[in-house]
Amino acid sequence: MATSVKGYIKAGTLEELKERGCMVVTGGGHAIAVFLHEGQVYAVDNRCPHMGFPLDRGSVKDGILTCHWHHARFDLSSGGTFNPFADDVRSFPVRVFDGEVWIDPEPAARDESKHWRSRMEDGLEHNIRLVIAKSVLGLQASGGDYREPLGIGARFGTTYSANGWGAAMSILTCTANILPQLHEDDRPRALYQGLRHVARECAGKAPRFAVEPLPTGETRPEVFARWFRSFIDVRDDEGAERCLVTAIELGIARQNIADMIFAAATDHIYLDAGHVVDFANKAFELLDHLGWETAGQVLPSLVHGMARARRSQELSQWRQPIDLASMVWQARAELPALLEQGKDRYGEWNGADSLAAGMLGDSPEEIIEAIKKAISSGATAEQLGSAAAHAAFLRMAHFHLSNEFRDWDTVHNTLTAANALHQGLKRSPTPELLRGVFDIAISIYLDRFLNMPPQRLPDAAASRMPAGEQLERLLEMVDVRQQVEESAQVVSGYLSGGGDSEKLLATLGRMMLREDADFHSFQIVDAAFKQYGERWGTESGRHVLVGLSRFLAAHSPTPRAEGQTYQIALRLQRGEEIYQ
């Protein structure tokens, strides 16, 4: 009998294996299940790759190994799985010498990054959240950065949705945006949740077929802009998409492309309750992460929604009892003259906080006049967008709990649209996009009854509790429903006491990620992080985070099923036992 086989470990004798049917040996950091089946010896990792069940407790029939916890099945000879929800189990080389069974404890090397990219695609295609979570963690462990899973999700989400860009793609972009503010160990959790939403939204959907660019000699950006806006105006999504694809393919400057899309998004009043501007802004933010070379895949997905969007001038609340739409059209028509009046003082205006407060008023005429005065006084596009975003967050901070629960979404929609407009104006500070400030201001006005009576802002007094305990307390509070004002007071006291804002943002991010967070939760966290980043340590910054904390607390706790799945994936990656 052999005393040793180089690089192999002894499992036992063939007779012992015949008697037991399966033996488990350890080596190379693995627990290895050794099976005798139809006269052949096979060795596989004893941990089921799905959720870690010991495979020696499974059964073998006709060359198929079945794990009895969730009935995942594997080809015993190769370890390959028949079930997409599982993964291939690692197999090990086997030798039999003189009646003894020897196992090589080192499985064949594999390209980990390639493997987990493939598994990510499987998880998205079959809408399997555990596979998505394991893939995010696997890609991170193999040395890839966040753009790898983000890019896979973006390609999938913009391909397998016939209606184009939807809520899930915005969620995915939000996850990428907030990663720098999160605790390091929450970052893969955020990506997992974003990708999970993409898989769910695309499940069972027909793909969106790409169009070919025009065989045209036209290269002038202004012509493509005119064509594109005209097609959107008459709801011709096919013509608009081909125009956009051609402009991108020709290499027309990205600034011209951005200006063209944002202009079309504001040619009509407050398209789809602000979602059109929001989605457009998110698509460009996604390109900031992935690179302009992906524009041909990402941007055309916006077109269907832009062309089919509901136009607010068609809605009764914008026409009755006050014809708000006509007020907005008139203000838009005056915009060129107002900009001309203010051009010599451009950038000198400093009335943002006053304008934000004025936007909460009860007179739409006075609100529009205040914006017009700011423009003629030299207010920049970015300043006006910032003031509108601040006013929208104040609506959230003052939202009274006597309102119906679904009314949170009303103030939320205005808030995220305001943030999107602000971010868009940084990228495309054109007169066309600036028109959207009037739209946002009137939407803020329409939300006024949700602040009647206005909920008082929490005290600005510093908390006596140590900063770390305040953050722990904040997380504990949302284990109980409707701790809205209590959470807002903790946030206000923490900021007023000079607490570390970075730690607070990370805690608020964790507060969301612990829940089964939806579209609105990701939107408002992303918007609040952006708005607070520009108001660091200011009173208006406190308003922003108070508004955020109130919304999150109102929507907590949830069943937290997404978090349970992620924790299982994390424990499996660490090698912990799931099955007890």
JOBEL-V530698 format. One record per residue. N is the residue number from 1. RES is the residue in three letters. PHI is phi in degrees with one decimal (NA if undefined). Layout:
n/res/phi
N/RES/PHI
N/RES/PHI
This chain:
n/res/phi
1/MET/NA
2/ALA/-72.2
3/THR/-86.5
4/SER/-164.0
5/VAL/-128.2
6/LYS/-53.7
7/GLY/80.8
8/TYR/-111.1
9/ILE/-117.3
10/LYS/-84.2
11/ALA/-90.9
12/GLY/144.2
13/THR/-92.0
14/LEU/-64.1
15/GLU/-64.6
16/GLU/-62.4
17/LEU/-68.0
18/LYS/-61.5
19/GLU/-69.5
20/ARG/-90.8
21/GLY/86.4
22/CYS/-154.4
23/MET/-130.0
24/VAL/-117.5
25/VAL/-126.7
26/THR/-119.8
27/GLY/174.5
28/GLY/62.5
29/GLY/81.3
30/HIS/-120.0
31/ALA/-97.2
32/ILE/-117.9
33/ALA/-92.2
34/VAL/-111.2
35/PHE/-115.6
36/LEU/-110.9
37/HIS/-141.7
38/GLU/50.8
39/GLY/82.4
40/GLN/-113.7
41/VAL/-102.9
42/TYR/-131.9
43/ALA/-134.7
44/VAL/-136.4
45/ASP/-59.2
46/ASN/-76.8
47/ARG/-92.1
48/CYS/-59.3
49/PRO/-68.6
50/HIS/-75.3
51/MET/-140.8
52/GLY/85.1
53/PHE/-61.2
54/PRO/-68.3
55/LEU/-72.1
56/ASP/-66.8
57/ARG/-91.0
58/GLY/-83.8
59/SER/-137.3
60/VAL/-122.2
61/LYS/-147.7
62/ASP/55.5
63/GLY/78.5
64/ILE/-113.1
65/LEU/-92.8
66/THR/-113.1
67/CYS/-86.1
68/HIS/-86.0
69/TRP/-76.5
70/HIS/-125.9
71/HIS/65.3
72/ALA/-70.1
73/ARG/-121.7
74/PHE/-135.2
75/ASP/-70.6
76/LEU/-62.5
77/SER/-73.6
78/SER/-116.7
79/GLY/86.9
80/GLY/-65.4
81/THR/-92.9
82/PHE/-94.2
83/ASN/-122.5
84/PRO/-59.5
85/PHE/-70.7
86/ALA/-94.9
87/ASP/-144.1
88/ASP/-64.3
89/VAL/-86.2
90/ARG/-67.3
91/SER/-109.5
92/PHE/-128.2
93/PRO/-62.5
94/VAL/-125.1
95/ARG/-131.5
96/VAL/-119.3
97/PHE/-122.3
98/ASP/49.3
99/GLY/79.2
100/GLU/-115.4
101/VAL/-103.1
102/TRP/-121.7
103/ILE/-121.5
104/ASP/-81.9
105/PRO/-78.1
106/GLU/-104.8
107/PRO/-68.3
108/ALA/-59.0
109/ALA/-65.3
110/ARG/-135.9
111/ASP/-76.9
112/GLU/-62.2
113/SER/-63.9
114/LYS/-62.6
115/HIS/-60.1
116/TRP/-75.5
117/ARG/-63.5
118/SER/-63.8
119/ARG/-67.6
120/MET/-60.5
121/GLU/-63.3
122/ASP/-60.1
123/GLY/-61.3
124/LEU/-68.9
125/GLU/-64.2
126/HIS/-101.9
127/ASN/56.5
128/ILE/-113.2
129/ARG/-68.4
130/LEU/-65.5
131/VAL/-64.0
132/ILE/-62.9
133/ALA/-62.5
134/LYS/-63.2
135/SER/-69.5
136/VAL/-59.4
137/LEU/-66.8
138/GLY/-64.7
139/LEU/-65.8
140/GLN/-63.3
141/ALA/-66.7
142/SER/-85.1
143/GLY/99.1
144/GLY/-78.5
145/ASP/-98.1
146/TYR/-62.0
147/ARG/-70.1
148/GLU/-68.5
149/PRO/-64.7
150/LEU/-61.2
151/GLY/-65.3
152/ILE/-62.6
153/GLY/-63.0
154/ALA/-65.9
155/ARG/-62.1
156/PHE/-65.9
157/GLY/-67.4
158/THR/-88.9
159/THR/-98.9
160/TYR/-98.4
161/SER/-150.9
162/ALA/-59.9
163/ASN/-88.2
164/GLY/81.7
165/TRP/-57.7
166/GLY/-133.5
167/ALA/-59.2
168/ALA/-64.1
169/MET/-67.3
170/SER/-68.2
171/ILE/-59.2
172/LEU/-58.5
173/THR/-67.4
174/CYS/-58.1
175/THR/-60.9
176/ALA/-65.8
177/ASN/-64.2
178/ILE/-90.1
179/LEU/-52.8
180/PRO/-61.7
181/GLN/-87.4
182/LEU/-85.9
183/HIS/-57.6
184/GLU/-56.4
185/ASP/-79.0
186/ASP/-92.6
187/ARG/-66.7
188/PRO/-64.6
189/ARG/-61.0
190/ALA/-64.3
191/LEU/-61.4
192/TYR/-57.4
193/GLN/-65.8
194/GLY/-62.0
195/LEU/-66.6
196/ARG/-62.5
197/HIS/-65.5
198/VAL/-62.4
199/ALA/-61.3
200/ARG/-67.7
201/GLU/-67.4
202/CYS/-90.2
203/ALA/-58.4
204/GLY/75.1
205/LYS/-88.5
206/ALA/-71.8
207/PRO/-72.2
208/ARG/-93.9
209/PHE/-83.3
210/ALA/-71.5
211/VAL/-99.6
212/GLU/-87.9
213/PRO/-68.5
214/LEU/-68.7
215/PRO/-85.6
216/THR/-113.1
217/GLY/-96.7
218/GLU/-72.7
219/THR/-132.6
220/ARG/-77.4
221/PRO/-57.7
222/GLU/-65.4
223/VAL/-70.5
224/PHE/-62.6
225/ALA/-63.5
226/ARG/-65.4
227/TRP/-60.3
228/PHE/-60.7
229/ARG/-64.2
230/SER/-66.8
231/PHE/-65.4
232/ILE/-64.2
233/ASP/-60.5
234/VAL/-97.7
235/ARG/63.1
236/ASP/-95.7
237/ASP/-68.4
238/GLU/-66.9
239/GLY/-63.6
240/ALA/-64.8
241/GLU/-66.6
242/ARG/-65.9
243/CYS/-62.5
244/LEU/-66.0
245/VAL/-59.6
246/THR/-65.1
247/ALA/-61.1
248/ILE/-66.8
249/GLU/-62.9
250/LEU/-72.9
251/GLY/83.4
252/ILE/-58.7
253/ALA/-53.4
254/ARG/-59.7
255/GLN/-63.7
256/ASN/-65.4
257/ILE/-64.1
258/ALA/-61.6
259/ASP/-60.3
260/MET/-63.8
261/ILE/-68.7
262/PHE/-67.8
263/ALA/-64.8
264/ALA/-64.0
265/ALA/-72.0
266/THR/-122.5
267/ASP/-66.7
268/HIS/-117.2
269/ILE/-76.0
270/TYR/45.1
271/LEU/-59.8
272/ASP/48.6
273/ALA/53.9
274/GLY/88.9
275/HIS/-68.1
276/VAL/-64.9
277/VAL/-65.4
278/ASP/-62.1
279/PHE/-65.1
280/ALA/-61.6
281/ASN/-60.7
282/LYS/-64.3
283/ALA/-62.5
284/PHE/-70.9
285/GLU/-65.6
286/LEU/-62.5
287/LEU/-64.5
288/ASP/-60.2
289/HIS/-81.3
290/LEU/-94.4
291/GLY/102.4
292/TRP/-64.2
293/GLU/-62.6
294/THR/-94.8
295/ALA/-60.1
296/GLY/-64.1
297/GLN/-88.1
298/VAL/-83.7
299/LEU/-66.4
300/PRO/-60.5
301/SER/-67.3
302/LEU/-77.3
303/VAL/-66.0
304/HIS/-56.9
305/GLY/-65.9
306/MET/-64.5
307/ALA/-71.5
308/ARG/-94.8
309/ALA/-66.6
310/ARG/-71.7
311/ARG/-103.3
312/SER/-66.0
313/GLN/-66.0
314/GLU/-90.9
315/LEU/-96.7
316/SER/-63.6
317/GLN/-67.4
318/TRP/-91.2
319/ARG/-120.4
320/GLN/-132.9
321/PRO/-80.3
322/ILE/-114.1
323/ASP/-80.5
324/LEU/-65.9
325/ALA/-60.5
326/SER/-66.2
327/MET/-60.4
328/VAL/-67.1
329/TRP/-58.3
330/GLN/-65.0
331/ALA/-63.7
332/ARG/-61.1
333/ALA/-63.8
334/GLU/-83.3
335/LEU/-57.6
336/PRO/-56.1
337/ALA/-68.0
338/LEU/-64.9
339/LEU/-65.2
340/GLU/-65.1
341/GLN/-64.4
342/GLY/-93.6
343/LYS/-65.1
344/ASP/-75.7
345/ARG/-114.0
346/TYR/-57.1
347/GLY/93.2
348/GLU/-88.3
349/TRP/-68.0
350/ASN/-138.9
351/GLY/-105.3
352/ALA/-62.8
353/ASP/-66.0
354/SER/-65.4
355/LEU/-66.0
356/ALA/-59.4
357/ALA/-63.2
358/GLY/-65.4
359/MET/-67.8
360/LEU/-87.7
361/GLY/-73.0
362/ASP/-100.1
363/SER/-116.3
364/PRO/-64.0
365/GLU/-62.9
366/GLU/-68.3
367/ILE/-63.5
368/ILE/-65.9
369/GLU/-63.8
370/ALA/-64.6
371/ILE/-67.9
372/LYS/-60.7
373/LYS/-62.9
374/ALA/-63.2
375/ILE/-63.5
376/SER/-70.8
377/SER/-94.5
378/GLY/101.4
379/ALA/-61.8
380/THR/-80.0
381/ALA/-58.5
382/GLU/-65.5
383/GLN/-62.6
384/LEU/-67.1
385/GLY/-63.1
386/SER/-64.8
387/ALA/-63.2
388/ALA/-64.1
389/ALA/-65.2
390/HIS/-62.2
391/ALA/-61.3
392/ALA/-65.7
393/PHE/-68.6
394/LEU/-63.8
395/ARG/-57.0
396/MET/-67.0
397/ALA/-63.9
398/HIS/-96.6
399/PHE/-62.0
400/HIS/-92.5
401/LEU/-73.6
402/SER/-74.3
403/ASN/-72.4
404/GLU/-66.6
405/PHE/-57.4
406/ARG/-67.7
407/ASP/-67.6
408/TRP/-54.5
409/ASP/-67.8
410/THR/-64.9
411/VAL/-69.0
412/HIS/-63.0
413/ASN/-61.0
414/THR/-64.3
415/LEU/-60.9
416/THR/-71.5
417/ALA/-65.6
418/ALA/-64.0
419/ASN/-62.6
420/ALA/-61.1
421/LEU/-61.9
422/HIS/-59.5
423/GLN/-65.5
424/GLY/-64.3
425/LEU/-67.4
426/LYS/-67.4
427/ARG/-85.2
428/SER/-137.5
429/PRO/-79.1
430/THR/-95.2
431/PRO/-58.4
432/GLU/-63.1
433/LEU/-72.4
434/LEU/-60.3
435/ARG/-55.1
436/GLY/-63.4
437/VAL/-62.1
438/PHE/-64.7
439/ASP/-60.7
440/ILE/-62.5
441/ALA/-60.5
442/ILE/-73.1
443/SER/-63.8
444/ILE/-60.9
445/TYR/-61.3
446/LEU/-63.7
447/ASP/-85.8
448/ARG/-61.1
449/PHE/-68.1
450/LEU/-78.3
451/ASN/-111.0
452/MET/-122.5
453/PRO/-75.3
454/PRO/-73.1
455/GLN/-65.8
456/ARG/-65.9
457/LEU/-66.5
458/PRO/-64.2
459/ASP/-56.2
460/ALA/-90.0
461/ALA/-70.1
462/ALA/-70.3
463/SER/-75.5
464/ARG/-85.8
465/MET/-75.2
466/PRO/-55.0
467/ALA/-56.2
468/GLY/-61.4
469/GLU/-68.2
470/GLN/-63.1
471/LEU/-67.7
472/GLU/-63.8
473/ARG/-62.7
474/LEU/-59.9
475/LEU/-69.2
476/GLU/-67.9
477/MET/-58.2
478/VAL/-81.7
479/ASP/-79.4
480/VAL/-121.6
481/ARG/-68.5
482/GLN/59.8
483/GLN/-91.4
484/VAL/-70.8
485/GLU/-72.2
486/GLU/-63.4
487/SER/-66.1
488/ALA/-61.8
489/GLN/-67.0
490/VAL/-62.1
491/VAL/-63.3
492/SER/-63.1
493/GLY/-65.0
494/TYR/-64.1
495/LEU/-66.5
496/SER/-65.8
497/GLY/-86.4
498/GLY/80.3
499/GLY/-62.3
500/ASP/-68.1
501/SER/-64.2
502/GLU/-62.8
503/LYS/-67.8
504/LEU/-66.5
505/LEU/-61.2
506/ALA/-62.2
507/THR/-69.4
508/LEU/-64.3
509/GLY/-62.7
510/ARG/-65.2
511/MET/-56.4
512/MET/-74.8
513/LEU/-68.8
514/ARG/-69.0
515/GLU/-93.2
516/ASP/-81.8
517/ALA/-66.8
518/ASP/-107.5
519/PHE/-51.4
520/HIS/-66.7
521/SER/-65.3
522/PHE/-64.4
523/GLN/-59.5
524/ILE/-72.8
525/VAL/-64.5
526/ASP/-60.6
527/ALA/-62.5
528/ALA/-66.0
529/PHE/-61.5
530/LYS/-66.5
531/GLN/-67.2
532/TYR/-67.8
533/GLY/-57.9
534/GLU/-95.8
535/ARG/-128.0
536/TRP/-48.5
537/GLY/76.0
538/THR/-103.7
539/GLU/-64.4
540/SER/-66.0
541/GLY/-64.3
542/ARG/-62.6
543/HIS/-59.3
544/VAL/-61.9
545/LEU/-74.9
546/VAL/-63.7
547/GLY/-59.9
548/LEU/-62.3
549/SER/-63.8
550/ARG/-64.8
551/PHE/-64.1
552/LEU/-64.1
553/ALA/-64.7
554/ALA/-66.1
555/HIS/-108.2
556/SER/-129.5
557/PRO/-87.5
558/THR/-109.0
559/PRO/-61.7
560/ARG/62.7
561/ALA/-68.2
562/GLU/-61.5
563/GLY/-66.6
564/GLN/-63.9
565/THR/-60.8
566/TYR/-63.1
567/GLN/-64.3
568/ILE/-62.2
569/ALA/-60.6
570/LEU/-65.7
571/ARG/-66.6
572/LEU/-63.6
573/GLN/-63.1
574/ARG/-78.5
575/GLY/84.6
576/GLU/-78.9
577/GLU/-80.7
578/ILE/-96.6
579/TYR/-82.4
580/GLN/-115.0
